[in-house]
Amino acid sequence: GINAEYGEMTTPEESSITHEDNKFVFKDPDTSRNPAFLEYSVSDSVLDMLHTFVPPAMRGRGVAGALVKVGLKHAASRNLKVRLTCWYTADYVKKYGSMGTKIVK
């Protein structure tokens, strides 16, 4: 949404992130048709965070971070370990922690 006072876009709520196939997806009703997403795969009880993408119109709002947070919580709730193939996910976990999920190489 838009913060009317400052005209700035706010970080998406986790509840506005959907789960489609092997992606967590955020579609911003205010901006572009292209959604932001975190793509992953699962094998041998490991959720591998492969790739994050945020369209230019949505950048700088914490969208990618919100996607990673949702992905980590999803993995934790299913007792999956997490591999951080995507550089952004690795940076996020370094800064903010792994939300209780076990990280593997």
C-alpha positions in Angstrom: 0.0 0.0 0.0 0.9 3.7 -0.1 1.8 5.7 3.0 -0.3 8.8 2.3 1.6 11.1 4.5 5.0 10.5 2.8 3.9 9.0 -0.5 6.1 6.0 0.2 5.4 2.4 -0.4 5.3 0.2 2.6 6.9 -3.2 3.1 4.5 -6.0 2.2 2.7 -7.8 5.0 3.6 -11.5 5.1 -0.1 -12.3 4.7 0.0 -10.8 1.2 2.6 -13.3 0.0 1.2 -16.3 -1.7 2.6 -19.8 -2.3 2.4 -20.9 -6.0 4.1 -24.1 -7.1 7.8 -23.8 -6.0 7.6 -20.0 -5.4 6.6 -17.6 -2.7 5.0 -14.7 -4.7 4.2 -11.0 -3.9 2.0 -9.2 -6.3 1.7 -5.5 -5.6 -1.8 -4.1 -6.5 -0.4 -0.6 -6.7 2.5 -1.1 -9.2 3.5 -3.5 -11.8 2.1 -6.6 -13.4 5.3 -8.5 -12.7 5.3 -10.1 -9.3 8.3 -10.4 -7.0 9.2 -14.0 -6.0 11.5 -16.4 -4.2 11.9 -19.6 -6.1 13.0 -22.8 -4.3 13.2 -26.6 -4.7 12.9 -29.3 -2.1 14.8 -32.6 -2.0 16.0 -34.8 0.9 14.3 -32.6 3.5 16.2 -29.5 2.3 14.5 -26.4 0.9 16.9 -24.8 -1.4 16.3 -21.1 -1.9 17.4 -20.7 -5.5 16.5 -17.2 -6.7 14.8 -14.0 -5.6 13.5 -11.5 -8.0 12.0 -8.1 -7.3 10.8 -5.8 -10.2 12.5 -2.4 -10.2 9.2 -0.6 -9.3 9.1 -2.6 -6.0 12.8 -2.4 -5.0 13.9 -0.8 -1.8 10.8 -1.7 0.2 11.9 -4.9 1.9 10.0 -7.1 -0.5 12.8 -9.6 -1.0 13.4 -9.7 2.8 9.7 -10.4 3.4 9.8 -13.3 0.9 12.9 -14.8 2.6 11.2 -14.5 6.0 8.1 -16.3 4.7 10.3 -19.0 3.1 12.3 -19.6 6.3 9.1 -19.9 8.4 7.6 -22.3 5.8 10.7 -24.5 6.0 10.7 -24.4 9.8 7.0 -25.3 10.0 7.8 -28.4 7.9 11.0 -29.4 9.6 13.0 -28.8 6.5 16.6 -27.6 6.5 17.5 -24.7 4.2 20.2 -24.2 1.6 20.9 -20.6 0.7 21.9 -20.9 -3.0 20.7 -17.3 -3.7 23.2 -14.7 -2.6 20.4 -12.5 -1.3 19.0 -15.2 1.0 22.5 -15.8 2.4 22.9 -12.1 3.1 19.5 -11.9 4.8 20.3 -14.8 7.1 23.7 -13.3 8.0 21.9 -10.0 9.0 18.7 -11.2 10.5 19.1 -14.9 11.5 17.5 -18.0 10.2 14.1 -17.9 12.1 15.0 -21.2 13.8 15.7 -23.2 10.6 18.8 -25.2 10.3 21.0 -23.9 7.4 23.0 -26.4 5.4 25.8 -26.0 2.8 
